[in-house]
Amino acid sequence: MNLHRLLQQRASESKPLRVALIGAGKFGSMFLAQARRTPGIHIVAVADLDAARARDALARTGWDAERYRARSLDAARRSGTTCVTDDTAGAIASDAVEIVIDATGSPAAGIRHALACCGHGKHIVMVNVEADCLAGPLLARRAREAGIVYSLAYGDQPALICELVDWARAAGFEAVAAGKGTKYLPAYHDSTPATVWGHYGFTPGQVERGDFNAQMFNSFLDGTKSAIEMAAVANATGLTPAPDGLAFPPCGTDDLARVLKPAAEGGTLHHRGQVEVVSSLERDGRRVGRDLRWGVYVTLAADSDYVRRCFSEYGLATDETGNYAAMYKPYHLIGLELGISIAAVGLRREPTGAPTGFRGDVVAVAKRDLKAGESLDGEGGYTVWGRLVPARDSLARGGLPIGLAHGVRLARPVGKGATVSWRDVAVPESEAARVRLEMEALFAAEWGIGQVDSRRALSGQLR
């Protein structure tokens, strides 16, 4: 509760936190809208492969053109202005920058930027949850070794969930379950960019007038984005997925404590200490009352007569036994809240959530019967969706992570509903694949799983 005061102090001392934003899309633009109004934060650079897009983002979010005409990062630092650049590597390496935000959405780019931050001693705020899901546990370990902070992005749901879990535990409660809400029906797993707008209820005219990315929207609908975000939460909090992944039980805010408790006690959870996503739709398509579609939650246990009485005295909605209760935030503000991460990282050297282990993973699952020679099109596409699984199971089975299931060709057919494995694809050589393999080998050795045949074959392929 002191972050604003500390930011004001930095501003009064003319020592603002010096930040480089990489990626000027929706999330980055939302942050820019607030950053210009926040004391103690200096956006030294906005880096994007399309510099014109970066300038457009600054203009659309209310920046005066004179504030982003610096010709170099050093000039921007001296003048208190901003440099627009397409040189992301140069921005990370610059002495003018101390905190880097990756808002690219590309797993490969996120991994590259995180490793560069480790090499140059720059803290990194990883908006890019796709990169975090693919290799975050290893990247966070590398960051600790380099003496920098690796942080999830406040405003995005994983960091907000981590905050709720931390609150519950710091207050002496067990976090029984934690997660978020979304719009879900089982049929959505088959959704493609060609069918997504009908599921959202958008008309062709709305789509034509809007700035919509069909594949991105579809990743939210087909379950992939939920799986990726819950993997990030599991890896940051120690909560774990159910063996079969997300169940998406229909549930509104009044019923969180009743639904998000163990099945053995009348709820839907496989175990206490689980990540789960609740649906804003009943299975017949009716809307759930007081749904949590845009929010996040944690359920907690009293586990004593005295605390159960307190729950009742203070009006908490509990389950039938009075032992389980919930706290939730009904909304999240995406990039508008990102400044909390910048302040926490820069002023306290604390992440707003970061991987502490490898507990959840997201594997690619075929949306239809796929033929040998077909190319996978990744998150939100026509060929695969992402399923959350326990990380140990993923490694033992050799599941192909969803973050690498883009632009790769199948070496053999995969039936609808089957998990795509490493051995099913011909993965081209890439830094992202090598880093992911390094992480798999590291945790497989720690867990005593051993290298499966597919992993050995791929290691040889990428030499």
C-alpha positions as CSV (number, residue, x, y, z in Angstrom):
1,M,0.0,0.0,0.0
2,N,3.0,2.3,-0.2
3,L,3.8,1.9,-3.9
4,H,2.3,5.3,-4.9
5,R,4.2,7.1,-2.2
6,L,7.4,5.4,-3.2
7,L,6.8,6.4,-6.9
8,Q,6.2,10.0,-5.9
9,Q,9.4,10.0,-3.9
10,R,11.3,8.7,-7.0
11,A,9.6,11.5,-9.1
12,S,10.6,14.2,-6.6
13,E,14.2,13.0,-6.6
14,S,14.2,12.9,-10.5
15,K,15.1,9.1,-10.3
16,P,12.1,7.5,-12.1
17,L,12.0,3.8,-12.9
18,R,13.3,3.6,-16.5
19,V,11.2,1.2,-18.6
20,A,11.3,-0.3,-22.1
21,L,8.1,-1.7,-23.4
22,I,8.5,-4.3,-26.1
23,G,5.2,-4.8,-28.1
24,A,2.8,-2.1,-28.8
25,G,-0.4,-4.1,-29.1
26,K,-3.5,-4.0,-27.0
27,F,-1.9,-4.8,-23.6
28,G,1.0,-2.4,-24.3
29,S,-1.3,0.3,-25.4
30,M,-3.4,0.0,-22.3
31,F,-0.2,0.4,-20.2
32,L,0.9,3.4,-22.1
33,A,-2.4,5.1,-21.4
34,Q,-1.7,4.9,-17.7
35,A,2.1,5.2,-17.6
36,R,2.0,8.8,-18.9
37,R,-0.1,9.7,-15.8
38,T,1.9,7.7,-13.2
39,P,4.6,9.5,-11.2
40,G,8.0,7.9,-10.9
41,I,7.8,5.9,-14.2
42,H,9.7,6.9,-17.3
43,I,9.0,5.0,-20.5
44,V,12.4,5.3,-22.1
45,A,11.6,3.2,-25.1
46,V,8.7,1.6,-26.9
47,A,10.1,-1.1,-29.1
48,D,8.1,-2.9,-31.8
49,L,9.0,-4.6,-35.1
50,D,6.6,-2.1,-36.6
51,A,7.8,1.3,-35.3
52,A,4.8,3.0,-37.0
53,R,2.5,0.8,-34.9
54,A,4.3,1.9,-31.8
55,R,3.9,5.6,-32.7
56,D,0.2,5.0,-33.4
57,A,-0.2,3.4,-30.0
58,L,1.3,6.4,-28.3
59,A,-0.8,8.8,-30.2
60,R,-4.0,6.8,-29.6
61,T,-3.3,6.7,-25.8
62,G,-3.0,10.4,-25.5
63,W,0.8,11.1,-25.7
64,D,1.9,14.4,-27.1
65,A,4.0,13.8,-30.2
66,E,6.9,15.9,-28.8
67,R,7.2,13.3,-26.0
68,Y,8.2,10.4,-28.2
69,R,10.6,12.0,-30.8
70,A,13.9,11.2,-29.1
71,R,16.3,9.8,-31.6
72,S,18.1,7.5,-29.2
73,L,17.6,5.9,-25.8
74,D,20.3,7.9,-24.3
75,A,18.7,11.1,-25.5
76,A,15.4,9.9,-24.2
77,R,16.9,9.2,-20.8
78,R,18.5,12.7,-20.6
79,S,15.4,14.6,-21.7
80,G,12.7,12.5,-20.0
81,T,11.1,11.6,-23.3
82,T,10.6,8.4,-25.2
83,C,12.4,6.7,-28.1
84,V,10.4,4.6,-30.5
85,T,12.5,1.8,-32.0
86,D,12.4,-1.5,-33.8
87,D,15.7,-2.6,-32.2
88,T,14.4,-4.7,-29.3
89,A,17.9,-6.1,-28.5
90,G,19.4,-2.6,-28.4
91,A,16.6,-1.5,-26.0
92,I,17.4,-4.4,-23.6
93,A,21.1,-3.8,-23.8
94,S,20.9,0.0,-23.2
95,D,22.1,1.4,-19.9
96,A,19.1,3.8,-20.1
97,V,16.8,0.9,-19.3
98,E,16.4,-1.0,-16.0
99,I,13.1,-2.8,-16.4
100,V,11.8,-4.5,-19.6
101,I,8.2,-5.4,-20.3
102,D,7.6,-8.2,-22.9
103,A,4.1,-7.7,-24.3
104,T,4.8,-9.5,-27.6
105,G,2.6,-12.6,-27.1
106,S,5.2,-14.7,-29.0
107,P,6.7,-17.5,-27.0
108,A,10.0,-17.5,-29.0
109,A,10.3,-13.7,-28.6
110,G,9.5,-13.8,-24.9
111,I,12.2,-16.5,-24.3
112,R,14.8,-14.5,-26.3
113,H,14.0,-11.3,-24.4
114,A,14.1,-13.0,-21.0
115,L,17.5,-14.5,-21.7
116,A,18.8,-11.2,-22.9
117,C,17.6,-9.5,-19.7
118,C,19.5,-12.1,-17.7
119,G,22.6,-11.3,-19.8
120,H,22.3,-7.5,-19.4
121,G,21.0,-7.4,-15.8
122,K,17.5,-6.0,-16.5
123,H,14.4,-6.9,-14.6
124,I,11.7,-8.4,-16.8
125,V,7.9,-8.2,-16.5
126,M,6.5,-11.1,-18.6
127,V,3.1,-10.1,-20.0
128,N,3.8,-12.9,-22.4
129,V,2.1,-15.8,-20.5
130,E,2.7,-18.0,-23.6
131,A,6.4,-17.8,-23.1
132,D,6.0,-18.3,-19.3
133,C,3.9,-21.4,-19.9
134,L,6.5,-22.8,-22.3
135,A,9.7,-22.2,-20.3
136,G,8.9,-19.9,-17.4
137,P,10.2,-22.2,-14.6
138,L,13.6,-22.3,-16.3
139,L,13.6,-18.6,-17.2
140,A,12.7,-17.6,-13.6
141,R,15.6,-19.8,-12.3
142,R,18.0,-18.2,-14.8
143,A,16.8,-14.7,-13.6
144,R,17.4,-15.6,-10.0
145,E,20.9,-16.7,-10.9
146,A,21.5,-13.5,-12.7
147,G,20.3,-11.4,-9.8
148,I,17.3,-9.9,-11.6
149,V,13.5,-10.1,-11.0
150,Y,11.3,-12.1,-13.3
151,S,7.6,-11.2,-12.8
152,L,4.2,-12.0,-14.1
153,A,2.2,-9.0,-15.2
154,Y,-0.3,-7.5,-12.8
155,G,-3.6,-6.8,-14.5
156,D,-3.4,-10.1,-16.3
157,Q,-5.4,-12.7,-14.5
158,P,-2.5,-15.0,-13.4
159,A,-0.8,-12.3,-11.3
160,L,-4.2,-11.3,-9.8
161,I,-4.8,-14.9,-8.8
162,C,-1.4,-15.2,-7.3
163,E,-2.1,-12.1,-5.2
164,L,-5.4,-13.7,-3.9
165,V,-3.5,-16.9,-3.1
166,D,-0.8,-15.0,-1.3
167,W,-3.4,-13.0,0.7
168,A,-5.1,-16.2,1.8
169,R,-1.9,-17.9,2.9
170,A,-0.5,-14.8,4.6
171,A,-3.7,-14.6,6.6
172,G,-3.3,-18.2,7.7
173,F,-5.8,-19.8,5.3
174,E,-5.2,-22.8,3.1
175,A,-5.9,-21.9,-0.5
176,V,-8.2,-24.7,-1.5
177,A,-8.7,-23.6,-5.1
178,A,-7.9,-20.6,-7.2
179,G,-8.5,-19.5,-10.8
180,K,-10.7,-17.4,-13.0
181,G,-13.9,-17.3,-14.9
182,T,-14.5,-17.6,-18.6
183,K,-17.2,-18.4,-21.2
184,Y,-17.0,-22.2,-21.8
185,L,-19.0,-25.0,-23.4
186,P,-17.4,-28.4,-24.3
187,A,-18.1,-27.8,-28.0
188,Y,-15.8,-24.8,-27.9
189,H,-12.7,-27.1,-28.0
190,D,-13.5,-27.6,-31.7
191,S,-13.9,-23.9,-32.4
192,T,-11.7,-22.4,-35.2
193,P,-11.1,-18.9,-36.4
194,A,-13.9,-19.5,-39.0
195,T,-16.5,-20.3,-36.3
196,V,-15.4,-18.2,-33.4
197,W,-17.5,-15.1,-34.1
198,G,-20.8,-17.0,-34.0
199,H,-19.9,-18.4,-30.5
200,Y,-19.2,-14.8,-29.3
201,G,-22.4,-13.5,-30.9
202,F,-20.6,-11.0,-33.1
203,T,-22.3,-10.1,-36.4
204,P,-20.2,-9.9,-39.6
205,G,-20.7,-6.1,-39.5
206,Q,-19.3,-5.8,-36.0
207,V,-16.3,-7.9,-37.0
208,E,-15.7,-5.8,-40.1
209,R,-15.8,-2.6,-38.1
210,G,-13.7,-3.8,-35.2
211,D,-10.0,-4.5,-34.7
212,F,-10.5,-8.2,-34.1
213,N,-7.9,-11.0,-34.4
214,A,-9.9,-14.2,-35.0
215,Q,-7.1,-16.6,-33.9
216,M,-6.4,-14.7,-30.7
217,F,-10.1,-14.5,-29.8
218,N,-10.4,-18.2,-30.5
219,S,-7.6,-19.1,-28.1
220,F,-9.8,-17.7,-25.3
221,L,-12.8,-19.6,-26.5
222,D,-11.4,-23.1,-27.2
223,G,-9.9,-23.4,-23.7
224,T,-6.2,-22.9,-24.7
225,K,-5.7,-19.5,-23.0
226,S,-7.4,-20.7,-19.8
227,A,-5.0,-23.7,-19.8
228,I,-2.0,-21.5,-20.4
229,E,-3.0,-19.1,-17.6
230,M,-3.7,-21.8,-15.1
231,A,-0.3,-23.4,-15.9
232,A,1.3,-20.1,-15.0
233,V,-0.7,-19.9,-11.7
234,A,0.2,-23.5,-10.8
235,N,3.9,-22.9,-11.4
236,A,3.8,-19.7,-9.4
237,T,1.7,-20.7,-6.4
238,G,2.3,-24.4,-5.9
239,L,-1.4,-25.2,-6.6
240,T,-1.7,-28.1,-9.0
241,P,-3.9,-29.2,-11.9
242,A,-6.3,-32.1,-11.7
243,P,-5.1,-35.2,-13.5
244,D,-7.6,-34.6,-16.3
245,G,-6.9,-30.9,-16.5
246,L,-9.6,-28.2,-16.3
247,A,-13.2,-29.2,-15.8
248,F,-14.8,-25.7,-16.3
249,P,-17.7,-26.2,-13.8
250,P,-20.5,-23.7,-14.2
251,C,-20.4,-21.5,-11.2
252,G,-21.3,-17.9,-10.1
253,T,-19.8,-15.9,-7.4
254,D,-22.4,-17.0,-4.8
255,D,-21.6,-20.6,-5.3
256,L,-17.8,-20.6,-5.4
257,A,-17.4,-22.0,-1.9
258,R,-19.9,-24.8,-2.7
259,V,-18.5,-25.8,-6.1
260,L,-14.8,-25.2,-5.6
261,K,-14.2,-27.7,-2.8
262,P,-13.2,-31.4,-3.0
263,A,-15.6,-33.8,-4.7
264,A,-15.4,-36.0,-1.6
265,E,-17.1,-33.2,0.3
266,G,-19.7,-32.5,-2.4
267,G,-17.8,-30.1,-4.6
268,T,-16.1,-30.6,-8.0
269,L,-12.3,-30.5,-7.1
270,H,-10.1,-33.5,-7.5
271,H,-8.0,-32.3,-4.5
272,R,-7.5,-29.4,-2.2
273,G,-4.9,-27.1,-3.6
274,Q,-6.1,-27.1,-7.2
275,V,-6.3,-24.6,-10.1
276,E,-9.6,-24.5,-11.8
277,V,-11.6,-22.3,-14.2
278,V,-15.3,-21.7,-13.8
279,S,-17.7,-21.2,-16.7
280,S,-20.2,-18.4,-17.0
281,L,-22.5,-20.8,-19.0
282,E,-24.5,-23.8,-17.8
283,R,-23.9,-26.8,-20.0
284,D,-27.2,-26.1,-21.8
285,G,-26.0,-22.6,-22.8
286,R,-28.0,-20.7,-20.1
287,R,-26.0,-17.9,-18.4
288,V,-24.9,-18.5,-14.9
289,G,-26.3,-16.1,-12.3
290,R,-23.7,-13.6,-11.0
291,D,-21.1,-15.1,-13.2
292,L,-17.3,-14.5,-12.8
293,R,-16.5,-14.3,-16.6
294,W,-14.1,-11.4,-16.2
295,G,-12.8,-12.1,-12.7
296,V,-10.6,-14.2,-10.5
297,Y,-11.2,-16.1,-7.2
298,V,-9.7,-18.1,-4.4
299,T,-11.6,-20.5,-2.1
300,L,-10.3,-21.0,1.4
301,A,-11.0,-23.3,4.4
302,A,-11.8,-22.3,8.0
303,D,-10.9,-25.7,9.4
304,S,-11.9,-24.6,12.9
305,D,-15.2,-24.0,14.8
306,Y,-14.1,-20.5,15.7
307,V,-13.2,-19.4,12.1
308,R,-16.4,-20.9,10.8
309,R,-18.3,-18.8,13.3
310,C,-16.4,-15.7,12.1
311,F,-17.3,-16.5,8.5
312,S,-21.0,-16.6,9.6
313,E,-20.8,-13.4,11.7
314,Y,-19.3,-11.4,8.9
315,G,-21.7,-12.5,6.2
316,L,-19.4,-14.6,4.0
317,A,-21.1,-16.9,1.5
318,T,-20.1,-20.3,2.5
319,D,-20.8,-23.9,1.5
320,E,-23.4,-25.9,3.4
321,T,-21.0,-26.9,6.1
322,G,-19.8,-23.3,6.7
323,N,-16.2,-24.5,6.4
324,Y,-15.5,-23.2,2.9
325,A,-15.6,-19.5,1.7
326,A,-14.3,-17.5,-1.2
327,M,-12.8,-14.2,-2.1
328,Y,-12.9,-12.8,-5.6
329,K,-12.4,-9.8,-7.9
330,P,-15.2,-9.5,-10.4
331,Y,-13.0,-7.7,-13.1
332,H,-9.4,-7.3,-14.2
333,L,-8.1,-4.3,-16.1
334,I,-5.4,-5.8,-18.2
335,G,-2.7,-3.4,-19.1
336,L,-4.3,-0.5,-17.2
337,E,-3.0,-2.2,-14.0
338,L,0.5,-3.1,-15.2
339,G,2.1,-0.2,-13.4
340,I,1.7,-2.2,-10.2
341,S,4.2,-4.8,-11.5
342,I,6.6,-2.0,-12.6
343,A,6.5,-0.4,-9.1
344,A,6.8,-3.7,-7.2
345,V,9.7,-4.9,-9.3
346,G,11.5,-1.6,-9.4
347,L,11.0,-0.3,-5.9
348,R,10.8,-3.5,-3.8
349,R,12.5,-6.0,-6.1
350,E,9.4,-8.2,-5.7
351,P,7.6,-10.0,-8.6
352,T,3.8,-9.9,-8.8
353,G,3.9,-13.7,-9.3
354,A,6.8,-15.8,-10.6
355,P,7.3,-19.5,-11.3
356,T,8.7,-21.4,-8.3
357,G,8.5,-24.8,-9.9
358,F,7.2,-26.8,-12.8
359,R,3.7,-28.1,-11.9
360,G,1.4,-27.4,-14.8
361,D,2.0,-27.7,-18.6
362,V,-0.2,-27.2,-21.7
363,V,0.0,-29.8,-24.4
364,A,-1.4,-29.7,-27.9
365,V,-4.6,-31.7,-28.6
366,A,-5.9,-32.4,-32.1
367,K,-9.2,-30.6,-33.0
368,R,-9.9,-33.1,-35.8
369,D,-8.2,-36.0,-37.4
370,L,-4.8,-34.7,-38.6
371,K,-2.8,-36.2,-41.5
372,A,0.9,-36.7,-41.8
373,G,2.4,-33.7,-43.5
374,E,-0.1,-31.2,-42.2
375,S,1.3,-28.1,-40.5
376,L,0.1,-27.2,-37.1
377,D,-1.1,-23.6,-36.6
378,G,-0.8,-23.2,-32.9
379,E,-2.8,-21.5,-30.2
380,G,-6.4,-20.6,-31.3
381,G,-6.0,-22.1,-34.8
382,Y,-7.7,-24.8,-36.9
383,T,-5.6,-27.8,-35.9
384,V,-5.0,-28.0,-32.1
385,W,-6.1,-26.7,-28.7
386,G,-4.2,-26.6,-25.5
387,R,-5.0,-28.9,-22.5
388,L,-3.7,-28.3,-19.0
389,V,-2.0,-31.4,-17.5
390,P,0.3,-32.0,-14.5
391,A,3.8,-31.3,-15.6
392,R,5.1,-34.7,-14.6
393,D,2.5,-36.4,-16.8
394,S,3.4,-34.1,-19.7
395,L,7.1,-35.0,-19.5
396,A,6.5,-38.7,-18.9
397,R,4.2,-38.9,-22.0
398,G,6.4,-36.6,-24.2
399,G,3.5,-34.2,-24.9
400,L,4.2,-31.4,-27.4
401,P,3.8,-28.1,-25.6
402,I,1.3,-25.8,-27.2
403,G,3.9,-23.0,-27.5
404,L,5.8,-25.1,-30.0
405,A,2.8,-26.3,-32.0
406,H,3.0,-23.6,-34.6
407,G,4.5,-24.0,-38.0
408,V,5.6,-27.6,-37.4
409,R,4.7,-30.5,-39.7
410,L,3.2,-33.8,-38.5
411,A,5.4,-36.8,-39.2
412,R,2.5,-39.1,-38.7
413,P,-1.3,-38.9,-38.3
414,V,-2.9,-37.9,-35.0
415,G,-6.6,-38.7,-34.3
416,K,-9.1,-36.1,-33.1
417,G,-8.8,-35.7,-29.3
418,A,-5.4,-37.2,-29.1
419,T,-2.4,-35.4,-27.5
420,V,0.3,-34.5,-30.0
421,S,3.7,-35.8,-28.9
422,W,7.2,-34.7,-29.7
423,R,7.6,-37.9,-31.7
424,D,4.6,-36.9,-33.9
425,V,6.3,-33.8,-35.3
426,A,9.4,-32.6,-37.1
427,V,10.4,-29.6,-35.0
428,P,12.7,-27.2,-36.8
429,E,15.8,-26.0,-34.9
430,S,15.0,-23.0,-32.7
431,E,16.1,-21.3,-29.5
432,A,12.7,-21.8,-28.0
433,A,12.7,-25.6,-28.6
434,R,16.3,-25.9,-27.2
435,V,15.3,-23.9,-24.1
436,R,12.2,-26.0,-23.6
437,L,14.2,-29.2,-24.0
438,E,16.7,-28.0,-21.5
439,M,13.9,-27.3,-19.0
440,E,12.4,-30.8,-19.6
441,A,15.7,-32.5,-19.1
442,L,16.3,-30.5,-15.9
443,F,13.0,-31.4,-14.3
444,A,13.0,-35.0,-15.6
445,A,16.3,-35.5,-13.9
446,E,15.1,-33.9,-10.6
447,W,12.0,-36.1,-10.7
448,G,13.8,-39.3,-11.7
449,I,11.7,-39.7,-14.8
450,G,14.5,-40.2,-17.3
451,Q,14.6,-39.2,-20.9
452,V,11.9,-40.7,-23.0
453,D,12.7,-41.9,-26.5
454,S,11.0,-38.9,-28.2
455,R,13.1,-36.5,-26.1
456,R,16.3,-38.3,-27.0
457,A,15.4,-38.3,-30.6
458,L,14.6,-34.6,-30.6
459,S,17.8,-33.7,-28.8
460,G,19.7,-35.4,-31.6
461,Q,17.6,-33.6,-34.2
462,L,18.3,-30.1,-32.7
463,R,22.1,-30.6,-32.3
